[in-house]
């Protein structure tokens, strides 16, 4: 089943944490293998800085999708304000 994860960054100091945590975030996504169908950053209106991330994943159920969201190093580093998981 496909799920979209819409991850919104915290305003302000989140950018510094995003930059510092990016290698761990990318390694985490790579560790998920073919579960990740598409992933990338979302930019603010003038494309000058990130405002979040979007992931398309394929897993068995909603609980598995939520577990992937909760395991993201960006979430652990307090980069994201919220993660919405949509089937």
N, C-alpha and C positions, 0 to 999 in steps of 0.2 A: 504494500500500500504506500502511496506517495503522501508526503507531508511537507508543508512549507513552514520554515522557521523564520519569523520576522523578528530580528533582534535589534532593539533600539538602544543606542548609546546614551549614557548619562551625559547631560550637558556639562560643559566646563572642563574639569581636570581629567575626564575620561580619555581624552586624546593621548595624554602621556602614558596612561596605563595601557591603552590599546597598542601603542608603539612598542612598549616594553614587553608585552605579552604576545605579540604577533608570532614569533617563532614557535612558541608552545601551542598556540591556536592552530597554526598551519600543520604542525606535527600531529595534533589531535585529529584534524580532518583527514589527513593522510592515513592515519591508523584505522579509520572507519572503512577504508577500501571502497568497494563499489556501492556501499549504502549511500554515499554522497553522489548525487546526480549532477548537481550544479551548486556553486557557492561563490559568493563575492560580496564586496563591500557596497554599501549605499552611501551616497554623498549628499551633502546639504544642497540647497537650491542653486547656489552659484558654483558648485562642484569644487569648493576650496578645501573642504575637509570632510572626513567620514562622519556619518551619523548613525551607522549601524551596519548590520550584515543580513544577508538573505541566503538561506540554504534550502535546497530541495533534496530531500532524503527519501530513501525507500527502505522501510522496515515493516515488521509484521503488524504492529498495532500502535495505538496512541501512547501507551505506557513506554514502549521502546523509543518512540520519538521524543518523549519528554525526558527520558534518561539521557539521550544524546545531548539534548539542550542543556541539561543540568551538568553534564560532564565537560562542557566547553570551558577551556581555561579563561576565556574572556569573561564568562559568568563568575567564575571563582575569583578573578582579579577585580571584580566590581566595575567592569567596563560597561556592561549592559544595564540599562534601567529596567528593561522588560524583554521577555521572549514570548512571542505568541506562536503557538503550535496549531497549524490548521491542516486537517485532512483534505 
